[in-house]
Amino acid sequence: MPQFVQSEQQRELISSLVQELPAYRKKMRMSQAELGDAVGKSRQKISEMERGSAPLGWDTYLAILMAFWSRAAVMPSVLPLPVASSVVASASDF
């Protein structure tokens, strides 16, 4: 699998999301399988990412944020504020 260069800011954003991913996913009322389907990963891979035993790349980070945003369009009150802030930061810096 190719390795992509990530900036320090990208690594920090990914690390922050990984630490809170289970809580964010539950707040979004998504199962691991639903999140996996939304981002093109298996339930097992989402579980590994949540445990920190599988890497989460920048493309998957963005896909997860987009899945949360699309879910929030239907249920706006469930989007976690730190996720919303990181989307804004990510979009403006890259």
N, C-alpha and C positions, 0 to 999 in steps of 0.2 A: 504494500500500500504506500503511495507517495506521501512524503512528509512535506508539509507546507510551513513556510516561515510565518511565525506569529509575532506580532509586536508585544512588548511587555504589557501594554494596556489591554490587548486582546486576551492575553493569558490571565490577567487579573479579573477581567469580566467573566471569562469561562470558569475560573476557580470559584468566583462568587456564586455563579449559577449552580455549579455542581454541589456546593455546600447546602444550598437551599432547594435544590430541584425536587426532592420528595414533598416538601411542604408546599412549594408553588404548585406542583402537579395536583396535589390533593385539594388545594384551595380552588384550583380551576375545575375540580370535580372530574378529573381525567384518570383513568386507569393507566398502568404502564403500557398495556396493549393499545389503548386509544392514542396515547402520545406517540408510541412507536409507529402506528399506522399513519399518523399525521406528519411524521418527519422521515418516513421511509426506513425505519429501524425496527428490529424485532423487540418484543417485550423483554426478552432476555438481555438484549444489548442496553435497553433503557435501565434495567435493573443493575447491570454492571456499571453503567455510568453513574447511577445514583450512589453506588457503593464505592466509587472511585477506582474500581478495578479495570475499567475500560476508558480509554481517552475520549474526550469530547472535543472534536475539532471545531474550528470557527464556522464551517458550513452547518454543522449540526446545531451549534449554539444559535445561529441566526434562524434556522428552521424551527427550533423549539420556541424562540421568541415569537415567530410568526404564527405558530400554532396557538400559543397563548393569546396573541392579539386577535386571531380569528375567533377563538372561543369567547373572548371578551366582547366582541361585536354583538354576540348573542346574549351574553351575560356580563354587561359592563362592570358591575360591582365586584367581580371576582378577580380582576387583574391586579396582582400584587404590585404595590407602588415601586419597590426596588427593581422589579422587572421592567416596569414602564420607564423608569429613569435610565436603566441601562440601554434600552432600545433607543431612546433619544440620544444618549451619549454615543452609542455605536453608529447611529445614522449620521450624526454631525461630524464625527471624526474620520470616517472612512468613506 
